[in-house]
């Protein structure tokens, strides 16, 4: 090989490797999972969950136990597009539950996202906590309420029967204990029923102890923080009890294995050497580049000695 062609050959090989690495990175999917809430309650089984980018449906599944994308056989992946110039990276994904828009999220390669979906209104099924058209106290008491006494067999429709309003209270955090030994909070009914049959207490007594700092955590509690597993000590300190090489699983509070992603439901890139090569294309390219430069230098000096 002529000396003048060696730099061109090295540049050509590096260009190909960098292009291949960038193309592989673009091709990685984006995984989603989470809860599905319909009218304030967990969604019934069998509701459709669909993801769209523009008018194109890019993924779909159904609800199970008020969730989507959690079962091992129902991992909710959105694949990227190829070629690279048509990549979905940075594009907005719209999520629909039984045709009703529930959320939006931006596509990102190699991500695993916990995204809860919540919708209100008539989803057209019994169990969605909405007494819709075609439902009645006799056909769907779960949504429309029990029929009045003496009308258990009636076919009364939702248009002529007003379903009961179920209170759905949410409260703020308790205030600090005052010198008078009182704590306060405010509560509001999300369903605006106008009744207070199940309203939680907004005031309670407490023991005022100004000299003692309050606890920041419950002793023995464990949490995941990045790659570390922490445990609360004496209610005031978080101690590192383990550093996880492959990340900490917040669901099991255990370190993940090499073959498990942060979702615990399988890894799109794998573990071990193959997982490293796929997840670290830039590092691989750097190693290969160093090897190529060394080989090119050896060939160059060998050719000079030959002449």
C-alpha positions as YAML, in Angstrom:
chain: A
units: angstrom
residues:
- id: 1
  name: UNK
  ca: [0.00, 0.00, 0.00]
- id: 2
  name: UNK
  ca: [1.37, 3.45, -0.93]
- id: 3
  name: UNK
  ca: [2.11, 5.76, 2.00]
- id: 4
  name: UNK
  ca: [-0.09, 8.53, 0.65]
- id: 5
  name: UNK
  ca: [-3.19, 6.33, 0.76]
- id: 6
  name: UNK
  ca: [-2.87, 5.34, 4.45]
- id: 7
  name: UNK
  ca: [-4.43, 8.53, 5.94]
- id: 8
  name: UNK
  ca: [-7.30, 8.34, 3.46]
- id: 9
  name: UNK
  ca: [-7.98, 4.71, 4.37]
- id: 10
  name: UNK
  ca: [-7.99, 5.47, 8.11]
- id: 11
  name: UNK
  ca: [-10.38, 8.43, 7.65]
- id: 12
  name: UNK
  ca: [-12.71, 6.33, 5.52]
- id: 13
  name: UNK
  ca: [-12.88, 3.52, 8.07]
- id: 14
  name: UNK
  ca: [-13.52, 5.96, 10.96]
- id: 15
  name: UNK
  ca: [-16.29, 7.70, 9.01]
- id: 16
  name: UNK
  ca: [-18.05, 4.38, 8.42]
- id: 17
  name: UNK
  ca: [-17.77, 3.38, 12.09]
- id: 18
  name: UNK
  ca: [-19.09, 6.71, 13.40]
- id: 19
  name: UNK
  ca: [-22.00, 6.60, 10.95]
- id: 20
  name: UNK
  ca: [-22.89, 3.04, 11.97]
- id: 21
  name: UNK
  ca: [-22.78, 3.93, 15.69]
- id: 22
  name: UNK
  ca: [-25.04, 6.96, 15.19]
- id: 23
  name: UNK
  ca: [-27.48, 4.92, 13.11]
- id: 24
  name: UNK
  ca: [-27.66, 2.18, 15.79]
- id: 25
  name: UNK
  ca: [-28.34, 4.74, 18.52]
- id: 26
  name: UNK
  ca: [-31.22, 6.26, 16.56]
- id: 27
  name: UNK
  ca: [-32.86, 2.86, 16.13]
- id: 28
  name: UNK
  ca: [-33.45, 2.19, 19.85]
- id: 29
  name: UNK
  ca: [-37.11, 2.13, 21.04]
- id: 30
  name: UNK
  ca: [-38.83, 4.08, 23.86]
- id: 31
  name: UNK
  ca: [-40.67, 2.00, 26.48]
- id: 32
  name: UNK
  ca: [-43.72, 3.17, 28.46]
- id: 33
  name: UNK
  ca: [-45.78, 1.72, 31.34]
- id: 34
  name: UNK
  ca: [-48.08, 3.05, 34.06]
- id: 35
  name: UNK
  ca: [-51.52, 3.25, 35.63]
- id: 36
  name: UNK
  ca: [-54.73, 3.97, 33.73]
- id: 37
  name: UNK
  ca: [-57.38, 6.02, 35.58]
- id: 38
  name: UNK
  ca: [-60.91, 6.52, 34.26]
- id: 39
  name: UNK
  ca: [-63.08, 9.13, 36.00]
- id: 40
  name: UNK
  ca: [-61.01, 8.89, 39.18]
- id: 41
  name: UNK
  ca: [-60.85, 5.08, 39.52]
- id: 42
  name: UNK
  ca: [-58.64, 2.29, 38.17]
- id: 43
  name: UNK
  ca: [-59.61, 1.45, 34.58]
- id: 44
  name: UNK
  ca: [-61.50, -1.78, 33.92]
- id: 45
  name: UNK
  ca: [-59.73, -4.53, 31.97]
- id: 46
  name: UNK
  ca: [-59.80, -4.48, 28.19]
- id: 47
  name: UNK
  ca: [-59.74, -0.74, 27.45]
- id: 48
  name: UNK
  ca: [-57.59, 0.12, 24.45]
- id: 49
  name: UNK
  ca: [-54.41, 2.14, 24.99]
- id: 50
  name: UNK
  ca: [-52.92, 3.57, 21.79]
- id: 51
  name: UNK
  ca: [-49.96, 5.82, 21.03]
- id: 52
  name: UNK
  ca: [-49.87, 8.08, 17.96]
- id: 53
  name: UNK
  ca: [-47.28, 10.31, 16.35]
- id: 54
  name: UNK
  ca: [-49.27, 12.64, 14.13]
- id: 55
  name: UNK
  ca: [-52.02, 10.53, 12.55]
- id: 56
  name: UNK
  ca: [-49.98, 7.32, 12.64]
- id: 57
  name: UNK
  ca: [-50.65, 4.78, 15.39]
- id: 58
  name: UNK
  ca: [-47.24, 3.56, 16.54]
- id: 59
  name: UNK
  ca: [-48.17, 1.20, 19.42]
- id: 60
  name: UNK
  ca: [-51.25, -0.26, 21.12]
- id: 61
  name: UNK
  ca: [-52.25, -2.55, 23.98]
- id: 62
  name: UNK
  ca: [-55.12, -3.05, 26.47]
- id: 63
  name: UNK
  ca: [-55.52, -2.37, 30.19]
- id: 64
  name: UNK
  ca: [-54.98, -5.12, 32.76]
- id: 65
  name: UNK
  ca: [-55.61, -4.55, 36.49]
- id: 66
  name: UNK
  ca: [-55.72, -0.80, 35.93]
- id: 67
  name: UNK
  ca: [-52.32, -0.74, 34.22]
- id: 68
  name: UNK
  ca: [-50.73, -0.91, 30.78]
- id: 69
  name: UNK
  ca: [-47.33, -2.14, 29.65]
- id: 70
  name: UNK
  ca: [-46.43, -3.88, 32.93]
- id: 71
  name: UNK
  ca: [-46.87, -7.56, 32.07]
- id: 72
  name: UNK
  ca: [-43.83, -9.42, 30.67]
- id: 73
  name: UNK
  ca: [-45.79, -10.33, 27.53]
- id: 74
  name: UNK
  ca: [-47.17, -6.81, 27.08]
- id: 75
  name: UNK
  ca: [-44.15, -4.50, 27.07]
- id: 76
  name: UNK
  ca: [-45.28, -1.23, 25.47]
- id: 77
  name: UNK
  ca: [-42.47, -0.25, 23.09]
- id: 78
  name: UNK
  ca: [-42.56, 2.52, 20.50]
- id: 79
  name: UNK
  ca: [-40.02, 1.73, 17.79]
- id: 80
  name: UNK
  ca: [-37.92, 4.39, 16.11]
- id: 81
  name: UNK
  ca: [-38.12, 5.01, 12.36]
- id: 82
  name: UNK
  ca: [-35.39, 4.32, 9.87]
- id: 83
  name: UNK
  ca: [-33.53, 5.70, 7.95]
- id: 84
  name: UNK
  ca: [-31.93, 8.15, 10.42]
- id: 85
  name: UNK
  ca: [-33.23, 11.25, 8.65]
- id: 86
  name: UNK
  ca: [-36.79, 10.08, 9.48]
- id: 87
  name: UNK
  ca: [-36.06, 9.36, 13.14]
- id: 88
  name: UNK
  ca: [-38.88, 9.91, 15.68]
- id: 89
  name: UNK
  ca: [-36.44, 11.42, 18.20]
- id: 90
  name: UNK
  ca: [-37.91, 14.60, 19.71]
- id: 91
  name: UNK
  ca: [-41.37, 14.08, 18.20]
- id: 92
  name: UNK
  ca: [-44.51, 14.29, 20.36]
- id: 93
  name: UNK
  ca: [-46.34, 11.06, 21.20]
- id: 94
  name: UNK
  ca: [-50.07, 11.31, 22.00]
- id: 95
  name: UNK
  ca: [-51.65, 8.62, 24.20]
- id: 96
  name: UNK
  ca: [-55.35, 7.65, 23.91]
- id: 97
  name: UNK
  ca: [-57.56, 5.49, 26.16]
- id: 98
  name: UNK
  ca: [-60.56, 4.10, 24.25]
- id: 99
  name: UNK
  ca: [-60.18, 6.99, 21.79]
- id: 100
  name: UNK
  ca: [-59.96, 9.74, 24.45]
- id: 101
  name: UNK
  ca: [-56.66, 11.64, 24.61]
- id: 102
  name: UNK
  ca: [-54.95, 11.08, 27.96]
- id: 103
  name: UNK
  ca: [-51.37, 12.42, 27.76]
- id: 104
  name: UNK
  ca: [-48.43, 13.56, 25.63]
- id: 105
  name: UNK
  ca: [-44.73, 12.71, 25.81]
- id: 106
  name: UNK
  ca: [-41.65, 13.41, 23.69]
- id: 107
  name: UNK
  ca: [-40.00, 10.38, 22.05]
- id: 108
  name: UNK
  ca: [-36.43, 9.66, 23.16]
- id: 109
  name: UNK
  ca: [-34.27, 6.69, 22.17]
- id: 110
  name: UNK
  ca: [-33.37, 4.04, 24.76]
- id: 111
  name: UNK
  ca: [-35.68, 5.48, 27.45]
- id: 112
  name: UNK
  ca: [-38.03, 3.66, 29.86]
- id: 113
  name: UNK
  ca: [-40.77, 5.99, 31.14]
- id: 114
  name: UNK
  ca: [-43.38, 5.61, 33.89]
- id: 115
  name: UNK
  ca: [-46.36, 7.52, 32.46]
- id: 116
  name: UNK
  ca: [-49.80, 7.34, 34.11]
- id: 117
  name: UNK
  ca: [-52.83, 7.96, 31.87]
- id: 118
  name: UNK
  ca: [-56.03, 9.61, 33.15]
- id: 119
  name: UNK
  ca: [-59.25, 10.31, 31.23]
- id: 120
  name: UNK
  ca: [-62.75, 11.50, 32.10]
- id: 121
  name: UNK
  ca: [-66.09, 11.13, 30.36]
- id: 122
  name: UNK
  ca: [-67.99, 8.28, 28.76]
- id: 123
  name: UNK
  ca: [-65.65, 5.51, 27.61]
- id: 124
  name: UNK
  ca: [-68.56, 3.35, 26.50]
- id: 125
  name: UNK
  ca: [-68.00, 0.49, 28.96]
- id: 126
  name: UNK
  ca: [-69.47, -0.53, 32.29]
- id: 127
  name: UNK
  ca: [-66.90, 0.00, 35.01]
- id: 128
  name: UNK
  ca: [-65.47, 3.32, 33.79]
- id: 129
  name: UNK
  ca: [-67.16, 5.17, 36.71]
- id: 130
  name: UNK
  ca: [-69.37, 7.13, 34.31]
- id: 131
  name: UNK
  ca: [-73.07, 6.47, 33.73]
- id: 132
  name: UNK
  ca: [-73.09, 6.96, 29.98]
- id: 133
  name: UNK
  ca: [-75.64, 6.55, 27.23]
- id: 134
  name: UNK
  ca: [-77.06, 3.06, 27.04]
- id: 135
  name: UNK
  ca: [-76.28, 2.38, 30.72]
- id: 136
  name: UNK
  ca: [-78.79, 2.33, 33.53]
- id: 137
  name: UNK
  ca: [-79.14, 1.40, 37.17]
- id: 138
  name: UNK
  ca: [-80.31, -2.05, 36.08]
- id: 139
  name: UNK
  ca: [-77.69, -2.69, 33.39]
- id: 140
  name: UNK
  ca: [-74.67, -1.13, 35.14]
- id: 141
  name: UNK
  ca: [-75.19, -0.35, 38.81]
- id: 142
  name: UNK
  ca: [-71.41, -0.08, 39.14]
- id: 143
  name: UNK
  ca: [-71.51, 3.22, 37.22]
- id: 144
  name: UNK
  ca: [-75.14, 4.36, 37.62]
- id: 145
  name: UNK
  ca: [-75.83, 3.30, 41.19]
- id: 146
  name: UNK
  ca: [-78.47, 0.97, 42.53]
- id: 147
  name: UNK
  ca: [-82.02, 1.39, 41.27]
- id: 148
  name: UNK
  ca: [-84.54, 2.96, 43.67]
- id: 149
  name: UNK
  ca: [-86.60, 0.53, 45.76]
- id: 150
  name: UNK
  ca: [-89.33, -1.16, 43.73]
- id: 151
  name: UNK
  ca: [-87.60, -0.49, 40.41]
- id: 152
  name: UNK
  ca: [-84.87, -3.12, 40.47]
- id: 153
  name: UNK
  ca: [-86.17, -4.61, 37.22]
- id: 154
  name: UNK
  ca: [-86.71, -1.35, 35.40]
- id: 155
  name: UNK
  ca: [-84.89, -0.45, 32.20]
- id: 156
  name: UNK
  ca: [-84.51, 3.12, 33.33]
- id: 157
  name: UNK
  ca: [-81.86, 4.84, 31.21]
- id: 158
  name: UNK
  ca: [-79.14, 7.14, 32.40]
- id: 159
  name: UNK
  ca: [-80.99, 10.11, 30.89]
- id: 160
  name: UNK
  ca: [-83.91, 9.59, 33.29]
- id: 161
  name: UNK
  ca: [-81.90, 8.44, 36.29]
- id: 162
  name: UNK
  ca: [-79.39, 10.61, 38.13]
- id: 163
  name: UNK
  ca: [-76.52, 8.48, 39.45]
- id: 164
  name: UNK
  ca: [-75.25, 9.12, 42.97]
- id: 165
  name: UNK
  ca: [-72.24, 11.36, 43.43]
- id: 166
  name: UNK
  ca: [-69.32, 9.68, 45.13]
- id: 167
  name: UNK
  ca: [-67.16, 11.99, 47.19]
- id: 168
  name: UNK
  ca: [-63.47, 11.98, 46.22]
- id: 169
  name: UNK
  ca: [-61.52, 13.96, 48.80]
- id: 170
  name: UNK
  ca: [-57.92, 15.11, 48.48]
- id: 171
  name: UNK
  ca: [-56.09, 16.88, 51.29]
- id: 172
  name: UNK
  ca: [-52.95, 18.97, 51.67]
- id: 173
  name: UNK
  ca: [-50.14, 17.96, 54.00]
- id: 174
  name: UNK
  ca: [-50.56, 18.57, 57.72]
- id: 175
  name: UNK
  ca: [-49.08, 21.82, 59.03]
- id: 176
  name: UNK
  ca: [-46.37, 21.75, 61.68]
- id: 177
  name: UNK
  ca: [-47.56, 21.43, 65.24]
- id: 178
  name: UNK
  ca: [-48.42, 24.84, 66.69]
- id: 179
  name: UNK
  ca: [-47.66, 25.98, 70.21]
- id: 180
  name: UNK
  ca: [-51.35, 25.37, 70.98]
- id: 181
  name: UNK
  ca: [-50.90, 21.70, 70.07]
- id: 182
  name: UNK
  ca: [-52.88, 21.80, 66.80]
- id: 183
  name: UNK
  ca: [-52.22, 20.73, 63.22]
- id: 184
  name: UNK
  ca: [-54.29, 21.83, 60.22]
- id: 185
  name: UNK
  ca: [-54.84, 20.92, 56.59]
- id: 186
  name: UNK
  ca: [-57.38, 21.70, 53.87]
- id: 187
  name: UNK
  ca: [-59.47, 19.12, 51.98]
- id: 188
  name: UNK
  ca: [-61.49, 19.44, 48.75]
- id: 189
  name: UNK
  ca: [-63.93, 17.12, 47.01]
- id: 190
  name: UNK
  ca: [-62.68, 16.57, 43.42]
- id: 191
  name: UNK
  ca: [-66.17, 15.43, 42.38]
- id: 192
  name: UNK
  ca: [-67.88, 18.52, 43.89]
- id: 193
  name: UNK
  ca: [-70.77, 16.49, 45.26]
- id: 194
  name: UNK
  ca: [-71.81, 19.23, 47.69]
- id: 195
  name: UNK
  ca: [-71.90, 16.78, 50.58]
- id: 196
  name: UNK
  ca: [-69.41, 16.09, 53.38]
- id: 197
  name: UNK
  ca: [-70.39, 12.58, 54.41]
- id: 198
  name: UNK
  ca: [-66.85, 11.21, 53.96]
- id: 199
  name: UNK
  ca: [-64.84, 14.40, 54.43]
- id: 200
  name: UNK
  ca: [-61.55, 13.73, 56.27]
- id: 201
  name: UNK
  ca: [-60.63, 15.67, 59.39]
- id: 202
  name: UNK
  ca: [-58.92, 19.02, 58.78]
- id: 203
  name: UNK
  ca: [-57.71, 19.53, 62.34]
- id: 204
  name: UNK
  ca: [-56.05, 17.29, 64.89]
- id: 205
  name: UNK
  ca: [-54.22, 17.59, 68.18]
- id: 206
  name: UNK
  ca: [-50.47, 17.07, 68.45]
- id: 207
  name: UNK
  ca: [-47.61, 17.40, 70.92]
- id: 208
  name: UNK
  ca: [-45.56, 20.56, 70.50]
- id: 209
  name: UNK
  ca: [-41.85, 19.79, 70.96]
- id: 210
  name: UNK
  ca: [-39.80, 22.78, 69.76]
- id: 211
  name: UNK
  ca: [-36.50, 21.53, 71.17]
- id: 212
  name: UNK
  ca: [-36.47, 18.29, 69.15]
- id: 213
  name: UNK
  ca: [-36.00, 18.33, 65.39]
- id: 214
  name: UNK
  ca: [-38.61, 16.34, 63.46]
- id: 215
  name: UNK
  ca: [-37.63, 13.07, 61.80]
- id: 216
  name: UNK
  ca: [-36.95, 13.18, 58.08]
- id: 217
  name: UNK
  ca: [-37.66, 9.50, 57.49]
- id: 218
  name: UNK
  ca: [-38.87, 6.31, 59.14]
- id: 219
  name: UNK
  ca: [-36.08, 4.13, 60.51]
- id: 220
  name: UNK
  ca: [-35.59, 1.01, 58.41]
- id: 221
  name: UNK
  ca: [-37.17, 2.50, 55.28]
- id: 222
  name: UNK
  ca: [-35.28, 1.71, 52.06]
- id: 223
  name: UNK
  ca: [-35.22, 3.74, 48.85]
- id: 224
  name: UNK
  ca: [-33.36, 3.74, 45.52]
- id: 225
  name: UNK
  ca: [-31.28, 6.81, 44.62]
- id: 226
  name: UNK
  ca: [-29.57, 6.51, 41.22]
- id: 227
  name: UNK
  ca: [-27.33, 3.43, 41.51]
- id: 228
  name: UNK
  ca: [-27.46, 3.32, 45.31]
- id: 229
  name: UNK
  ca: [-29.74, 1.50, 47.77]
- id: 230
  name: UNK
  ca: [-30.27, 3.65, 50.89]
- id: 231
  name: UNK
  ca: [-31.72, 2.83, 54.31]
- id: 232
  name: UNK
  ca: [-33.02, 5.30, 56.91]
- id: 233
  name: UNK
  ca: [-31.15, 5.21, 60.22]
- id: 234
  name: UNK
  ca: [-32.62, 6.60, 63.43]
- id: 235
  name: UNK
  ca: [-35.20, 8.54, 61.41]
- id: 236
  name: UNK
  ca: [-32.70, 11.24, 60.48]
- id: 237
  name: UNK
  ca: [-30.04, 9.86, 58.15]
- id: 238
  name: UNK
  ca: [-29.93, 7.95, 54.85]
- id: 239
  name: UNK
  ca: [-27.09, 5.44, 54.82]
- id: 240
  name: UNK
  ca: [-25.78, 3.76, 51.66]
- id: 241
  name: UNK
  ca: [-26.13, 0.01, 52.19]
- id: 242
  name: UNK
  ca: [-25.31, -1.08, 48.66]
- id: 243
  name: UNK
  ca: [-24.04, 0.42, 45.37]
- id: 244
  name: UNK
  ca: [-25.69, -1.30, 42.39]
- id: 245
  name: UNK
  ca: [-23.56, -1.79, 39.28]
- id: 246
  name: UNK
  ca: [-26.60, -2.09, 36.99]
- id: 247
  name: UNK
  ca: [-28.91, 0.30, 38.84]
- id: 248
  name: UNK
  ca: [-31.37, -0.01, 41.71]
- id: 249
  name: UNK
  ca: [-34.93, -1.31, 41.14]
- id: 250
  name: UNK
  ca: [-37.42, 1.00, 42.99]
- id: 251
  name: UNK
  ca: [-40.15, -1.67, 42.91]
- id: 252
  name: UNK
  ca: [-38.19, -4.51, 44.56]
- id: 253
  name: UNK
  ca: [-35.60, -2.31, 46.33]
- id: 254
  name: UNK
  ca: [-32.90, -4.65, 45.11]
- id: 255
  name: UNK
  ca: [-29.96, -4.24, 42.74]
- id: 256
  name: UNK
  ca: [-30.70, -5.12, 39.14]
- id: 257
  name: UNK
  ca: [-28.85, -7.91, 37.37]
- id: 258
  name: UNK
  ca: [-26.87, -7.41, 34.18]
- id: 259
  name: UNK
  ca: [-29.72, -8.72, 32.01]
- id: 260
  name: UNK
  ca: [-32.51, -6.63, 33.57]
- id: 261
  name: UNK
  ca: [-33.41, -3.03, 32.65]
- id: 262
  name: UNK
  ca: [-34.73, -0.44, 35.08]
- id: 263
  name: UNK
  ca: [-38.26, -1.70, 34.42]
- id: 264
  name: UNK
  ca: [-37.37, -5.29, 35.40]
- id: 265
  name: UNK
  ca: [-39.24, -6.62, 32.37]
- id: 266
  name: UNK
  ca: [-36.48, -7.42, 29.95]
- id: 267
  name: UNK
  ca: [-33.79, -5.34, 28.30]
- id: 268
  name: UNK
  ca: [-33.90, -4.11, 24.69]
- id: 269
  name: UNK
  ca: [-30.11, -3.92, 24.69]
- id: 270
  name: UNK
  ca: [-29.12, -6.92, 26.83]
- id: 271
  name: UNK
  ca: [-26.34, -7.25, 29.38]
- id: 272
  name: UNK
  ca: [-22.72, -8.35, 29.44]
- id: 273
  name: UNK
  ca: [-20.32, -7.55, 26.60]
- id: 274
  name: UNK
  ca: [-23.05, -7.38, 23.95]
- id: 275
  name: UNK
  ca: [-25.09, -4.97, 26.09]
- id: 276
  name: UNK
  ca: [-22.03, -2.79, 26.63]
- id: 277
  name: UNK
  ca: [-21.29, -2.67, 22.90]
- id: 278
  name: UNK
  ca: [-24.85, -1.64, 22.07]
- id: 279
  name: UNK
  ca: [-25.27, 0.87, 24.87]
- id: 280
  name: UNK
  ca: [-21.83, 2.46, 24.44]
- id: 281
  name: UNK
  ca: [-21.29, 2.91, 20.69]
- id: 282
  name: UNK
  ca: [-19.09, 5.97, 21.21]
- id: 283
  name: UNK
  ca: [-16.72, 4.02, 23.46]
- id: 284
  name: UNK
  ca: [-16.54, 1.13, 21.01]
- id: 285
  name: UNK
  ca: [-15.76, 3.52, 18.16]
- id: 286
  name: UNK
  ca: [-12.99, 5.11, 20.21]
- id: 287
  name: UNK
  ca: [-11.37, 1.73, 20.94]
- id: 288
  name: UNK
  ca: [-11.57, 0.70, 17.30]
- id: 289
  name: UNK
  ca: [-10.14, 4.06, 16.20]
- id: 290
  name: UNK
  ca: [-7.11, 3.64, 18.46]
- id: 291
  name: UNK
  ca: [-6.49, 0.14, 17.08]
- id: 292
  name: UNK
  ca: [-6.75, 1.40, 13.49]
- id: 293
  name: UNK
  ca: [-4.32, 4.27, 14.12]
- id: 294
  name: UNK
  ca: [-1.77, 1.86, 15.66]
- id: 295
  name: UNK
  ca: [-2.06, -0.57, 12.71]
- id: 296
  name: UNK
  ca: [-1.78, 2.28, 10.20]
- id: 297
  name: UNK
  ca: [1.36, 3.58, 11.92]
- id: 298
  name: UNK
  ca: [2.94, 0.12, 11.83]
- id: 299
  name: UNK
  ca: [2.17, -0.26, 8.13]
- id: 300
  name: UNK
  ca: [3.56, 3.20, 7.42]
- id: 301
  name: UNK
  ca: [6.91, 2.56, 9.13]
- id: 302
  name: UNK
  ca: [7.15, -0.91, 7.63]
- id: 303
  name: UNK
  ca: [6.62, 0.51, 4.12]
- id: 304
  name: UNK
  ca: [9.32, 3.16, 4.73]
- id: 305
  name: UNK
  ca: [11.84, 0.52, 5.77]
- id: 306
  name: UNK
  ca: [10.92, -1.48, 2.66]
- id: 307
  name: UNK
  ca: [11.87, 1.43, 0.41]
...
